[in-house]
Amino acid sequence: MAAPPLTLESPTLVEVNARGQVAGEQRRVLARDLYLQNWKTPVGSLGWIAGSLVMLRILTPVFGQLVGTLFTDNDAGLVPLRFPAFTVSLPLWTMLKVFLILVTLAYVAVVGVQVKHLVGFLRLRQALLHGRVASVIGEVQHRGGETLAISAGRLLRPWDARAMAGIEPGRYRFFLLPRFDWLLSAQRLRDWERPTADEEALAARYSLGGASGFAPANLAENGTGRLTPEQARLLRDTAPDIGWRLFVLFGFAIALGAAGAGVYVREALRDGFTTARLEGIGAGLAWAAIWVAILVMQFRAHARQQRDASAGRVVMYEGVVTKWEGWKNSGSDGPNTWVYRYECDIGQFEVSQTAFRALASGLVHRVYYTPESRQLVNIELVP
């Protein structure tokens, strides 16, 4: 007969987690979750390493011979390449040797990069399964048929969904892995117990705003409708780029469309307008107009964010916030991307995966954002 699942309040888990360790059953479940979510990293790295080593096994003997003859006189000499108007003599054999050497070195670099990725994954596994367990004060709420564990406005994920069974609402000391926001166990707080200084510091650091990359210390200033100097500087620094590279790129695209239309215009003025020439003129002008519109939108986005940074104003919305994740259609600008969003009555805000997981969807939050560019600058759960 199978043993009943361990719950967050299981004395065995609380005892082990209170010592700063992860229990054996928790370690097995977390390892399985890690591999299910990130299996592409080790498998992909091992595949690249195996394929590169096979190629290096083939190329290494050739590499040794090529390096030995690269700077000698044993060359096949210059090979003449004849074109209709001229002839060019090139050292094709030497060029081939250099190319093969570069290919070999590229495979060596691939092995190094993939070993680095694999080591990073193993370090992540070590930090998850053997990391230091910390504690924070939070509460358990029953909302809409769900049991939620929340600390400093941040939703915590139980190490096993079944572990939330039977836990009653109230204030708890949560034991968790802060870096991964995994909730390991919970100990009911007695009326006289208060959070320690370390618990308060950790709660502030890993709050809902902290998960979104916002400093909790900025909430007081944002609550008065103002940006802090650090937030204003960040807005300026992250405004859409309108540097010289963008001007060169967009200018070239616009000039290309205008030049194409100009060719058809000259032909039409010389030989008369035809359907094909009119279509060519329209296509060239449409191409140039599209890039002009994109450039104007880029300018407007940059200007809005700069004005927000200069004005330093923050707008606050209080209401229900939900979250959504899915594919974002990038259209002709690039491939579709998987995005995470906060959604409320005033609109949508794209956030990171960490911030997405941290939000208790369907609860009332205060959302702080800039009025023109509508950049999310802070968020907190309403008690």
TORKOL-4160 file (C-alpha; in steps of 0.2 Angstrom, whole numbers, padded with zeros to 4 digits, m for minus):
383
<pt num="1" X="0000" Y="0000" Z="0000"/>
<pt num="2" X="0007" Y="0017" Z="m0005"/>
<pt num="3" X="0012" Y="0029" Z="0008"/>
<pt num="4" X="0001" Y="0045" Z="0009"/>
<pt num="5" X="0009" Y="0060" Z="0001"/>
<pt num="6" X="0019" Y="0072" Z="0012"/>
<pt num="7" X="0010" Y="0088" Z="0016"/>
<pt num="8" X="0018" Y="0105" Z="0019"/>
<pt num="9" X="0015" Y="0103" Z="0038"/>
<pt num="10" X="0023" Y="0086" Z="0039"/>
<pt num="11" X="0034" Y="0086" Z="0054"/>
<pt num="12" X="0047" Y="0076" Z="0045"/>
<pt num="13" X="0049" Y="0090" Z="0032"/>
<pt num="14" X="0048" Y="0104" Z="0044"/>
<pt num="15" X="0062" Y="0097" Z="0054"/>
<pt num="16" X="0074" Y="0094" Z="0040"/>
<pt num="17" X="0070" Y="0111" Z="0031"/>
<pt num="18" X="0072" Y="0120" Z="0047"/>
<pt num="19" X="0090" Y="0114" Z="0048"/>
<pt num="20" X="0093" Y="0122" Z="0031"/>
<pt num="21" X="0092" Y="0106" Z="0021"/>
<pt num="22" X="0081" Y="0098" Z="0007"/>
<pt num="23" X="0073" Y="0082" Z="0012"/>
<pt num="24" X="0076" Y="0066" Z="0001"/>
<pt num="25" X="0058" Y="0065" Z="m0006"/>
<pt num="26" X="0058" Y="0084" Z="m0010"/>
<pt num="27" X="0075" Y="0082" Z="m0019"/>
<pt num="28" X="0068" Y="0068" Z="m0030"/>
<pt num="29" X="0053" Y="0077" Z="m0035"/>
<pt num="30" X="0063" Y="0094" Z="m0038"/>
<pt num="31" X="0076" Y="0084" Z="m0049"/>
<pt num="32" X="0062" Y="0077" Z="m0059"/>
<pt num="33" X="0054" Y="0094" Z="m0062"/>
<pt num="34" X="0071" Y="0101" Z="m0066"/>
<pt num="35" X="0074" Y="0088" Z="m0080"/>
<pt num="36" X="0057" Y="0089" Z="m0087"/>
<pt num="37" X="0058" Y="0108" Z="m0089"/>
<pt num="38" X="0076" Y="0109" Z="m0094"/>
<pt num="39" X="0080" Y="0092" Z="m0103"/>
<pt num="40" X="0084" Y="0101" Z="m0119"/>
<pt num="41" X="0100" Y="0109" Z="m0111"/>
<pt num="42" X="0110" Y="0094" Z="m0106"/>
<pt num="43" X="0104" Y="0084" Z="m0121"/>
<pt num="44" X="0108" Y="0097" Z="m0133"/>
<pt num="45" X="0125" Y="0101" Z="m0125"/>
<pt num="46" X="0129" Y="0082" Z="m0125"/>
<pt num="47" X="0124" Y="0081" Z="m0144"/>
<pt num="48" X="0134" Y="0096" Z="m0149"/>
<pt num="49" X="0149" Y="0089" Z="m0139"/>
<pt num="50" X="0148" Y="0072" Z="m0147"/>
<pt num="51" X="0146" Y="0078" Z="m0164"/>
<pt num="52" X="0160" Y="0090" Z="m0163"/>
<pt num="53" X="0172" Y="0077" Z="m0155"/>
<pt num="54" X="0168" Y="0066" Z="m0170"/>
<pt num="55" X="0172" Y="0080" Z="m0182"/>
<pt num="56" X="0188" Y="0084" Z="m0172"/>
<pt num="57" X="0193" Y="0065" Z="m0173"/>
<pt num="58" X="0192" Y="0067" Z="m0192"/>
<pt num="59" X="0200" Y="0084" Z="m0194"/>
<pt num="60" X="0214" Y="0082" Z="m0181"/>
<pt num="61" X="0226" Y="0072" Z="m0192"/>
<pt num="62" X="0223" Y="0084" Z="m0206"/>
<pt num="63" X="0225" Y="0099" Z="m0195"/>
<pt num="64" X="0242" Y="0093" Z="m0190"/>
<pt num="65" X="0248" Y="0092" Z="m0207"/>
<pt num="66" X="0241" Y="0108" Z="m0213"/>
<pt num="67" X="0249" Y="0118" Z="m0199"/>
<pt num="68" X="0265" Y="0111" Z="m0203"/>
<pt num="69" X="0265" Y="0116" Z="m0221"/>
<pt num="70" X="0256" Y="0132" Z="m0220"/>
<pt num="71" X="0271" Y="0143" Z="m0218"/>
<pt num="72" X="0282" Y="0133" Z="m0230"/>
<pt num="73" X="0286" Y="0135" Z="m0248"/>
<pt num="74" X="0278" Y="0118" Z="m0252"/>
<pt num="75" X="0263" Y="0127" Z="m0260"/>
<pt num="76" X="0255" Y="0123" Z="m0277"/>
<pt num="77" X="0257" Y="0141" Z="m0282"/>
<pt num="78" X="0245" Y="0154" Z="m0288"/>
<pt num="79" X="0230" Y="0148" Z="m0298"/>
<pt num="80" X="0224" Y="0160" Z="m0311"/>
<pt num="81" X="0205" Y="0164" Z="m0311"/>
<pt num="82" X="0200" Y="0171" Z="m0328"/>
<pt num="83" X="0185" Y="0183" Z="m0329"/>
<pt num="84" X="0179" Y="0191" Z="m0345"/>
<pt num="85" X="0188" Y="0208" Z="m0342"/>
<pt num="86" X="0203" Y="0202" Z="m0331"/>
<pt num="87" X="0212" Y="0188" Z="m0323"/>
<pt num="88" X="0216" Y="0186" Z="m0305"/>
<pt num="89" X="0229" Y="0174" Z="m0298"/>
<pt num="90" X="0225" Y="0168" Z="m0280"/>
<pt num="91" X="0234" Y="0155" Z="m0268"/>
<pt num="92" X="0219" Y="0144" Z="m0268"/>
<pt num="93" X="0228" Y="0129" Z="m0259"/>
<pt num="94" X="0234" Y="0141" Z="m0245"/>
<pt num="95" X="0217" Y="0148" Z="m0243"/>
<pt num="96" X="0209" Y="0130" Z="m0242"/>
<pt num="97" X="0222" Y="0126" Z="m0229"/>
<pt num="98" X="0217" Y="0141" Z="m0219"/>
<pt num="99" X="0199" Y="0138" Z="m0220"/>
<pt num="100" X="0201" Y="0120" Z="m0214"/>
<pt num="101" X="0211" Y="0126" Z="m0199"/>
<pt num="102" X="0198" Y="0138" Z="m0195"/>
<pt num="103" X="0184" Y="0125" Z="m0196"/>
<pt num="104" X="0194" Y="0114" Z="m0184"/>
<pt num="105" X="0196" Y="0128" Z="m0172"/>
<pt num="106" X="0178" Y="0132" Z="m0173"/>
<pt num="107" X="0174" Y="0114" Z="m0168"/>
<pt num="108" X="0185" Y="0116" Z="m0153"/>
<pt num="109" X="0176" Y="0132" Z="m0148"/>
<pt num="110" X="0159" Y="0123" Z="m0149"/>
<pt num="111" X="0165" Y="0110" Z="m0137"/>
<pt num="112" X="0171" Y="0123" Z="m0125"/>
<pt num="113" X="0155" Y="0133" Z="m0126"/>
<pt num="114" X="0144" Y="0117" Z="m0124"/>
<pt num="115" X="0154" Y="0111" Z="m0109"/>
<pt num="116" X="0151" Y="0128" Z="m0101"/>
<pt num="117" X="0133" Y="0126" Z="m0104"/>
<pt num="118" X="0133" Y="0108" Z="m0097"/>
<pt num="119" X="0143" Y="0114" Z="m0081"/>
<pt num="120" X="0131" Y="0128" Z="m0079"/>
<pt num="121" X="0116" Y="0116" Z="m0079"/>
<pt num="122" X="0125" Y="0104" Z="m0067"/>
<pt num="123" X="0128" Y="0119" Z="m0055"/>
<pt num="124" X="0110" Y="0124" Z="m0056"/>
<pt num="125" X="0105" Y="0106" Z="m0052"/>
<pt num="126" X="0117" Y="0107" Z="m0037"/>
<pt num="127" X="0110" Y="0123" Z="m0031"/>
<pt num="128" X="0092" Y="0117" Z="m0032"/>
<pt num="129" X="0094" Y="0100" Z="m0024"/>
<pt num="130" X="0108" Y="0105" Z="m0011"/>
<pt num="131" X="0105" Y="0124" Z="m0009"/>
<pt num="132" X="0102" Y="0132" Z="0007"/>
<pt num="133" X="0084" Y="0132" Z="0013"/>
<pt num="134" X="0078" Y="0149" Z="0020"/>
<pt num="135" X="0063" Y="0154" Z="0029"/>
<pt num="136" X="0050" Y="0169" Z="0027"/>
<pt num="137" X="0034" Y="0173" Z="0035"/>
<pt num="138" X="0018" Y="0172" Z="0024"/>
<pt num="139" X="0000" Y="0167" Z="0024"/>
<pt num="140" X="m0010" Y="0153" Z="0016"/>
<pt num="141" X="m0026" Y="0159" Z="0008"/>
<pt num="142" X="m0041" Y="0149" Z="0000"/>
<pt num="143" X="m0047" Y="0159" Z="m0015"/>
<pt num="144" X="m0059" Y="0152" Z="m0028"/>
<pt num="145" X="m0056" Y="0134" Z="m0024"/>
<pt num="146" X="m0037" Y="0136" Z="m0024"/>
<pt num="147" X="m0025" Y="0136" Z="m0009"/>
<pt num="148" X="m0012" Y="0149" Z="m0011"/>
<pt num="149" X="0004" Y="0152" Z="m0001"/>
<pt num="150" X="0009" Y="0170" Z="m0002"/>
<pt num="151" X="0024" Y="0179" Z="0006"/>
<pt num="152" X="0027" Y="0198" Z="0003"/>
<pt num="153" X="0014" Y="0198" Z="m0011"/>
<pt num="154" X="0023" Y="0184" Z="m0020"/>
<pt num="155" X="0015" Y="0167" Z="m0024"/>
<pt num="156" X="0026" Y="0152" Z="m0019"/>
<pt num="157" X="0025" Y="0136" Z="m0028"/>
<pt num="158" X="0024" Y="0120" Z="m0018"/>
<pt num="159" X="0037" Y="0107" Z="m0021"/>
<pt num="160" X="0023" Y="0095" Z="m0024"/>
<pt num="161" X="0005" Y="0100" Z="m0029"/>
<pt num="162" X="m0002" Y="0087" Z="m0017"/>
<pt num="163" X="0008" Y="0095" Z="m0003"/>
<pt num="164" X="m0005" Y="0109" Z="m0001"/>
<pt num="165" X="m0019" Y="0097" Z="0003"/>
<pt num="166" X="m0027" Y="0100" Z="0020"/>
<pt num="167" X="m0017" Y="0116" Z="0025"/>
<pt num="168" X="m0028" Y="0129" Z="0034"/>
<pt num="169" X="m0028" Y="0147" Z="0031"/>
<pt num="170" X="m0018" Y="0158" Z="0042"/>
<pt num="171" X="0000" Y="0164" Z="0045"/>
<pt num="172" X="0015" Y="0152" Z="0043"/>
<pt num="173" X="0033" Y="0152" Z="0043"/>
<pt num="174" X="0037" Y="0145" Z="0026"/>
<pt num="175" X="0053" Y="0136" Z="0022"/>
<pt num="176" X="0059" Y="0138" Z="0004"/>
<pt num="177" X="0073" Y="0139" Z="m0009"/>
<pt num="178" X="0073" Y="0157" Z="m0012"/>
<pt num="179" X="0082" Y="0157" Z="m0029"/>
<pt num="180" X="0069" Y="0145" Z="m0036"/>
<pt num="181" X="0053" Y="0151" Z="m0026"/>
<pt num="182" X="0050" Y="0133" Z="m0021"/>
<pt num="183" X="0040" Y="0131" Z="m0005"/>
<pt num="184" X="0046" Y="0116" Z="0004"/>
<pt num="185" X="0036" Y="0116" Z="0021"/>
<pt num="186" X="0026" Y="0127" Z="0032"/>
<pt num="187" X="0025" Y="0129" Z="0051"/>
<pt num="188" X="0010" Y="0137" Z="0059"/>
<pt num="189" X="0014" Y="0153" Z="0068"/>
<pt num="190" X="0009" Y="0156" Z="0085"/>
<pt num="191" X="0001" Y="0172" Z="0090"/>
<pt num="192" X="0017" Y="0179" Z="0099"/>
<pt num="193" X="0029" Y="0174" Z="0085"/>
<pt num="194" X="0037" Y="0188" Z="0074"/>
<pt num="195" X="0048" Y="0187" Z="0059"/>
<pt num="196" X="0067" Y="0188" Z="0062"/>
<pt num="197" X="0078" Y="0202" Z="0054"/>
<pt num="198" X="0084" Y="0189" Z="0041"/>
<pt num="199" X="0066" Y="0184" Z="0037"/>
<pt num="200" X="0061" Y="0202" Z="0034"/>
<pt num="201" X="0076" Y="0206" Z="0023"/>
<pt num="202" X="0073" Y="0190" Z="0013"/>
<pt num="203" X="0055" Y="0194" Z="0011"/>
<pt num="204" X="0059" Y="0211" Z="0005"/>
<pt num="205" X="0072" Y="0205" Z="m0008"/>
<pt num="206" X="0061" Y="0191" Z="m0015"/>
<pt num="207" X="0044" Y="0201" Z="m0014"/>
<pt num="208" X="0032" Y="0202" Z="m0029"/>
<pt num="209" X="0041" Y="0218" Z="m0035"/>
<pt num="210" X="0058" Y="0210" Z="m0033"/>
<pt num="211" X="0053" Y="0196" Z="m0044"/>
<pt num="212" X="0049" Y="0208" Z="m0057"/>
<pt num="213" X="0066" Y="0217" Z="m0055"/>
<pt num="214" X="0059" Y="0232" Z="m0046"/>
<pt num="215" X="0066" Y="0238" Z="m0029"/>
<pt num="216" X="0054" Y="0236" Z="m0015"/>
<pt num="217" X="0061" Y="0252" Z="m0008"/>
<pt num="218" X="0054" Y="0262" Z="m0022"/>
<pt num="219" X="0036" Y="0258" Z="m0017"/>
<pt num="220" X="0035" Y="0272" Z="m0005"/>
<pt num="221" X="0040" Y="0285" Z="m0018"/>
<pt num="222" X="0029" Y="0277" Z="m0032"/>
<pt num="223" X="0014" Y="0277" Z="m0020"/>
<pt num="224" X="0015" Y="0296" Z="m0020"/>
<pt num="225" X="0015" Y="0297" Z="m0039"/>
<pt num="226" X="0033" Y="0299" Z="m0042"/>
<pt num="227" X="0048" Y="0290" Z="m0050"/>
<pt num="228" X="0064" Y="0288" Z="m0040"/>
<pt num="229" X="0080" Y="0295" Z="m0048"/>
<pt num="230" X="0085" Y="0277" Z="m0052"/>
<pt num="231" X="0069" Y="0273" Z="m0060"/>
<pt num="232" X="0070" Y="0289" Z="m0071"/>
<pt num="233" X="0088" Y="0285" Z="m0076"/>
<pt num="234" X="0083" Y="0267" Z="m0081"/>
<pt num="235" X="0069" Y="0273" Z="m0092"/>
<pt num="236" X="0081" Y="0284" Z="m0101"/>
<pt num="237" X="0093" Y="0270" Z="m0103"/>
<pt num="238" X="0080" Y="0258" Z="m0110"/>
<pt num="239" X="0071" Y="0269" Z="m0122"/>
<pt num="240" X="0070" Y="0262" Z="m0139"/>
<pt num="241" X="0086" Y="0266" Z="m0149"/>
<pt num="242" X="0087" Y="0279" Z="m0162"/>
<pt num="243" X="0106" Y="0280" Z="m0164"/>
<pt num="244" X="0116" Y="0282" Z="m0180"/>
<pt num="245" X="0115" Y="0263" Z="m0184"/>
<pt num="246" X="0096" Y="0264" Z="m0185"/>
<pt num="247" X="0097" Y="0280" Z="m0196"/>
<pt num="248" X="0109" Y="0271" Z="m0208"/>
<pt num="249" X="0098" Y="0255" Z="m0208"/>
<pt num="250" X="0082" Y="0264" Z="m0211"/>
<pt num="251" X="0089" Y="0277" Z="m0222"/>
<pt num="252" X="0096" Y="0263" Z="m0234"/>
<pt num="253" X="0079" Y="0254" Z="m0234"/>
<pt num="254" X="0070" Y="0270" Z="m0238"/>
<pt num="255" X="0082" Y="0275" Z="m0251"/>
<pt num="256" X="0081" Y="0258" Z="m0259"/>
<pt num="257" X="0062" Y="0259" Z="m0261"/>
<pt num="258" X="0063" Y="0277" Z="m0267"/>
<pt num="259" X="0077" Y="0273" Z="m0280"/>
<pt num="260" X="0067" Y="0258" Z="m0286"/>
<pt num="261" X="0051" Y="0269" Z="m0289"/>
<pt num="262" X="0062" Y="0282" Z="m0297"/>
<pt num="263" X="0068" Y="0270" Z="m0310"/>
<pt num="264" X="0051" Y="0266" Z="m0315"/>
<pt num="265" X="0046" Y="0284" Z="m0315"/>
<pt num="266" X="0060" Y="0288" Z="m0327"/>
<pt num="267" X="0056" Y="0274" Z="m0339"/>
<pt num="268" X="0037" Y="0280" Z="m0338"/>
<pt num="269" X="0042" Y="0298" Z="m0342"/>
<pt num="270" X="0052" Y="0292" Z="m0357"/>
<pt num="271" X="0042" Y="0278" Z="m0364"/>
<pt num="272" X="0025" Y="0280" Z="m0357"/>
<pt num="273" X="0015" Y="0273" Z="m0342"/>
<pt num="274" X="0011" Y="0255" Z="m0342"/>
<pt num="275" X="0002" Y="0244" Z="m0329"/>
<pt num="276" X="0019" Y="0235" Z="m0325"/>
<pt num="277" X="0028" Y="0252" Z="m0322"/>
<pt num="278" X="0014" Y="0259" Z="m0311"/>
<pt num="279" X="0015" Y="0243" Z="m0301"/>
<pt num="280" X="0033" Y="0245" Z="m0299"/>
<pt num="281" X="0032" Y="0264" Z="m0294"/>
<pt num="282" X="0018" Y="0259" Z="m0281"/>
<pt num="283" X="0029" Y="0244" Z="m0274"/>
<pt num="284" X="0044" Y="0256" Z="m0272"/>
<pt num="285" X="0034" Y="0269" Z="m0263"/>
<pt num="286" X="0025" Y="0257" Z="m0252"/>
<pt num="287" X="0042" Y="0249" Z="m0247"/>
<pt num="288" X="0049" Y="0267" Z="m0242"/>
<pt num="289" X="0032" Y="0272" Z="m0234"/>
<pt num="290" X="0033" Y="0256" Z="m0223"/>
<pt num="291" X="0050" Y="0260" Z="m0217"/>
<pt num="292" X="0046" Y="0278" Z="m0214"/>
<pt num="293" X="0031" Y="0273" Z="m0203"/>
<pt num="294" X="0042" Y="0261" Z="m0193"/>
<pt num="295" X="0055" Y="0275" Z="m0190"/>
<pt num="296" X="0041" Y="0287" Z="m0185"/>
<pt num="297" X="0035" Y="0274" Z="m0172"/>
<pt num="298" X="0052" Y="0271" Z="m0166"/>
<pt num="299" X="0054" Y="0290" Z="m0163"/>
<pt num="300" X="0037" Y="0292" Z="m0154"/>
<pt num="301" X="0041" Y="0277" Z="m0143"/>
<pt num="302" X="0058" Y="0285" Z="m0138"/>
<pt num="303" X="0050" Y="0302" Z="m0136"/>
<pt num="304" X="0036" Y="0295" Z="m0124"/>
<pt num="305" X="0048" Y="0286" Z="m0113"/>
<pt num="306" X="0060" Y="0301" Z="m0112"/>
<pt num="307" X="0046" Y="0312" Z="m0107"/>
<pt num="308" X="0040" Y="0300" Z="m0094"/>
<pt num="309" X="0058" Y="0300" Z="m0087"/>
<pt num="310" X="0059" Y="0319" Z="m0087"/>
<pt num="311" X="0042" Y="0321" Z="m0079"/>
<pt num="312" X="0045" Y="0308" Z="m0066"/>
<pt num="313" X="0026" Y="0304" Z="m0064"/>
<pt num="314" X="0019" Y="0287" Z="m0060"/>
<pt num="315" X="0000" Y="0282" Z="m0062"/>
<pt num="316" X="m0007" Y="0269" Z="m0050"/>
<pt num="317" X="m0021" Y="0257" Z="m0054"/>
<pt num="318" X="m0029" Y="0246" Z="m0041"/>
<pt num="319" X="m0039" Y="0231" Z="m0046"/>
<pt num="320" X="m0039" Y="0213" Z="m0051"/>
<pt num="321" X="m0023" Y="0207" Z="m0060"/>
<pt num="322" X="m0022" Y="0191" Z="m0070"/>
<pt num="323" X="m0008" Y="0183" Z="m0080"/>
<pt num="324" X="m0007" Y="0175" Z="m0097"/>
<pt num="325" X="0006" Y="0166" Z="m0107"/>
<pt num="326" X="0007" Y="0161" Z="m0125"/>
<pt num="327" X="0015" Y="0164" Z="m0142"/>
<pt num="328" X="0016" Y="0182" Z="m0148"/>
<pt num="329" X="0015" Y="0184" Z="m0167"/>
<pt num="330" X="0029" Y="0195" Z="m0172"/>
<pt num="331" X="0023" Y="0196" Z="m0190"/>
<pt num="332" X="0036" Y="0201" Z="m0202"/>
<pt num="333" X="0048" Y="0208" Z="m0189"/>
<pt num="334" X="0054" Y="0190" Z="m0184"/>
<pt num="335" X="0049" Y="0173" Z="m0177"/>
<pt num="336" X="0035" Y="0171" Z="m0165"/>
<pt num="337" X="0041" Y="0172" Z="m0146"/>
<pt num="338" X="0033" Y="0165" Z="m0130"/>
<pt num="339" X="0028" Y="0179" Z="m0119"/>
<pt num="340" X="0022" Y="0181" Z="m0101"/>
<pt num="341" X="0010" Y="0195" Z="m0097"/>
<pt num="342" X="0001" Y="0203" Z="m0083"/>
<pt num="343" X="m0017" Y="0208" Z="m0088"/>
<pt num="344" X="m0029" Y="0221" Z="m0080"/>
<pt num="345" X="m0042" Y="0233" Z="m0085"/>
<pt num="346" X="m0030" Y="0246" Z="m0090"/>
<pt num="347" X="m0020" Y="0235" Z="m0102"/>
<pt num="348" X="m0006" Y="0222" Z="m0103"/>
<pt num="349" X="0012" Y="0222" Z="m0097"/>
<pt num="350" X="0025" Y="0210" Z="m0103"/>
<pt num="351" X="0035" Y="0202" Z="m0089"/>
<pt num="352" X="0049" Y="0189" Z="m0086"/>
<pt num="353" X="0045" Y="0171" Z="m0082"/>
<pt num="354" X="0050" Y="0174" Z="m0064"/>
<pt num="355" X="0038" Y="0188" Z="m0062"/>
<pt num="356" X="0024" Y="0178" Z="m0070"/>
<pt num="357" X="0026" Y="0164" Z="m0058"/>
<pt num="358" X="0026" Y="0176" Z="m0043"/>
<pt num="359" X="0009" Y="0184" Z="m0047"/>
<pt num="360" X="m0006" Y="0177" Z="m0038"/>
<pt num="361" X="m0018" Y="0178" Z="m0052"/>
<pt num="362" X="m0035" Y="0185" Z="m0049"/>
<pt num="363" X="m0031" Y="0195" Z="m0033"/>
<pt num="364" X="m0032" Y="0214" Z="m0031"/>
<pt num="365" X="m0015" Y="0222" Z="m0034"/>
<pt num="366" X="m0008" Y="0240" Z="m0035"/>
<pt num="367" X="0000" Y="0242" Z="m0052"/>
<pt num="368" X="0012" Y="0257" Z="m0054"/>
<pt num="369" X="0016" Y="0263" Z="m0072"/>
<pt num="370" X="0022" Y="0278" Z="m0082"/>
<pt num="371" X="0007" Y="0288" Z="m0091"/>
<pt num="372" X="0014" Y="0290" Z="m0108"/>
<pt num="373" X="0025" Y="0275" Z="m0112"/>
<pt num="374" X="0015" Y="0263" Z="m0100"/>
<pt num="375" X="0030" Y="0255" Z="m0093"/>
<pt num="376" X="0027" Y="0244" Z="m0078"/>
<pt num="377" X="0038" Y="0251" Z="m0064"/>
<pt num="378" X="0031" Y="0242" Z="m0048"/>
<pt num="379" X="0018" Y="0231" Z="m0042"/>
<pt num="380" X="0011" Y="0225" Z="m0025"/>
<pt num="381" X="m0002" Y="0214" Z="m0018"/>
<pt num="382" X="m0016" Y="0223" Z="m0009"/>
<pt num="383" X="m0018" Y="0215" Z="0009"/>
